[in-house]
Amino acid sequence: MFSPLIEEWDVGLRSADPLSFPGYAAKLAALDHESVRTGRCDGFVLVEGDFDVIGGSMGLVHGEKVVRAFDRAVEAQLPVVVVTRSGGARMQEGMVSLVQLARTAAAVERHRAAGLLSISVHRSPTTGGVFASYGSLTDLRVAEAGATIGFAGPRVLEQTAGHEVDGSSHTAESAFAAGLVDAVLPAEALEAWVRAALGLELAPLSTVAPPNPIRPVRPSDGPVEPAWAEVRAARRMGRPSGIQVAAAASSSWTELGLGVDPALRVAIATVGGQRVVVLANDRYAKGGQPKPAGFRLAQRGIALAGRLGLPVVSFVDTSGADPSPASENDGIAAEIARTFAALAAVPTATVAVCVGEGGSGGALALAATDRLLVQEHAVFSVIGPEGAAAILERDAARAPEVAGRLGLTSTDLLQLGIVDAVVGDDLEETVAAVVAGLPGGASPAAVGARRTRFDGATTRWLAEPAGTS
């Protein structure tokens, strides 16, 4: 039992043995319950499979109970938690069983369309029709460590298709590595993870401190151009990156796709007492440049925020998107574009703060928000100074002198109309400014300002020929 039920639903439903399958009627008569139980818990609807009943298989009763559970959740405006343990569709009911995949998938979609959260907990085994329908359609997914997970069960796969299951697939761990689940946890930690994801318990983000010590500017460095000094301050070793500021701002944190891209983390979190979706760069992680998979994860988080009616909060600190050949072939440009489009379309308030370096489109794709803040000694630039120097002067070493031409300091950004406000580098001040921008805050972001601010900056600096209308 995953969680105690306040009310259990549809206990008396039984199958009428549609195929008159040999021995099936006797098997049904011996059952005191079906392969899934459904009902209402404290704060959510539960759908929990039971592998001990005919292998947890989904027959017509199992499917009907799942459909009714999701539809009742819509009526009650409640999230759904699905706990899967199943061998697939029930062979003894033939196609009447198989159509339950379509029915349950449609029920999940109705629940999604109502703007409600759903979570799957994949226990062992989770295979076949349950995994290929409602079990894989939830918003968040967590798996029990060591669980067998896959579309075709390992024995069936080996004996019918001749594929040997060697550990590279069909496990919770391989599913996690492939990005199919958001986390893998021991059995005793699953319920706490779910309750935190539902916002019923607080589970703060535990994150490592940035590297120490902070590198000082040595006197022997000589005079430094003011803009280059700001670039150095933004890049200073030890300066908190986006993930550290996110940790300071969040009282709960449920990660989406942990490990997909260490340079870009995404979570459902609690900030200033509100449930939000957070995007957070970590410039200390593997170069700090997000790859295509990171931007796809950000798009998933933004879409989830829009569907659930949650604000988006973005903590930006990256020199730019990963420009490697592998990322190029994986569509880095297209994923940046899709992230811009996702932020443009999301119907909820969005807030971003640049807490270090904002580099080119890979950073702006995470910062094209209704309210955009920048820390006093952070920078945001069309291109990194080294890249600009390589293009303009054919010498990347001339970055210190070129930096001043790029309008990248916080003062420049405010004067250009690119940002709404400059905030101090202090963590508490930054967090307070972010919270103030959330709905109900002292200076809440207006949905749609993401467009009007950038439109305004464009118009302000647009020179048109006289007489043009």
C-alpha angles and dihedrals in degrees: 000000000000099000135351114266121229088197129008119211135215096000094158100053113121135175121253093216097247096193097039083233113195111267094356097110091056090048091052092047090056094055121099092187140010130255093267134042122203135187148113124298130181102297101351147044116254128214109181126178123215115210091190090071108076090320092305087285121172112240127163094284093049089050094046092051091051092048092049091047094054092045092049089049088056091051091049093040091233133144119246128229115200120197110192128203109150146131093213138257117000109256093199090067098044117193092356084066096043095055088063087077089065094042096050093044089054090049091054089050091053089052091049091049089055089061096248130143124242130188133192125208108196112205127176120319110018110163145132126012098000090053091044094053133025095356093066099039101070124111096241129028131194127177133207112247112260094013122149107240128172148109096254117036113245095245093049091046094051096044100041105031101025094234114142114220104224102171095272088103141015096052134103088241095052090047089053092048089052092051094247094124131033098222143002116216139167114265094255092058099050100087094048090052091051094048091050091049089052091050092244092119134026119243110172122210114263108208135166119254117251116268118284149254106043108236110239124213103256118227088231090066089081126209115350126205109246095240092047089050088057091049089052091048091051091050096041113140107248096029108132111257127211095279092052092050089046090053090052091049099044128079091183133025132188110178125220115213097353108206096016089115119354090199093062120039125188128192147157101244144164114245121174089351093304130111109241141159111247128204112192132179122213109199091184092063116091096322094321095251114127118233127214091271089056092054090047088053090050089052090052091052094047092049090049090051091053094048094047094042094243127147119245119231119190127193105196125201117140136118087224144288120317107272098192122133089249091056091044091056091045091058104258093166093050092048091051088051092049091050090054088050093048093053091045091054102041109113096211133080116280129200129183135180126192105220100177128347125000109195123192126293095334089065099036090054086068095042107047089111140140091256120029121188131180129199115242095251098034123104135212121193143176086234135354113276091244092054092046091051091049090053101038101034100019087234123092089196089073091068093114092062095039094051091074092059095056101070091229105142123101090251091052092048092052093048091049091053093240097121131039098219146354117234130191121265090242111115095226092050092048094049091047090053091050092049090048088058094055122094108287092020128125093265106017120196113251113228106245097029086109086076102036094051094053091040088053094049089050094049092046092060098035116115114197128183115263113273095024113137 
